[in-house]
Amino acid sequence: MSDEDDSESAVELGEHVPVEGAPLARVSSRLTWPKERSEVDRLEGDSVIRTPEGPVELSTVLESVDETYFQRRQEFESHVRDVIGTGPVPTADE
């Protein structure tokens, strides 16, 4: 592909819109697995994560998770998503 073709295939991204909280994947990537729920809460409970309902502290979400031990990161994220749901995340202005 030549330099001339690059300008035609570029995607315009639009304006930068701030979003409060961190993505769940970023928070869970800072931990090593397996991990107990209480240890996740101790280490990352004060982290604010993004949810479809707005930013929420992870410790608040963990109170609603029934599982007490997570073998893998994916298992942890699945249980958290069962509580917070999935969908569009509101911007900081909303």
FENNORKA-V132314 format. One record per helix or strand of 2 or more residues. SS is the DSSP state (H for helix, E for strand). FROM is the first residue (numbers start at 1). LEN is the number of residues. Records with the same first field share a line. If there is no record, write none. Layout:
BEGIN
SS=FROM-LEN ; FROM-LEN
END
This chain:
BEGIN
H=3-7 ; 24-6 ; 37-8 ; 58-5 ; 73-12
E=35-2 ; 48-2 ; 56-2 ; 69-2
END
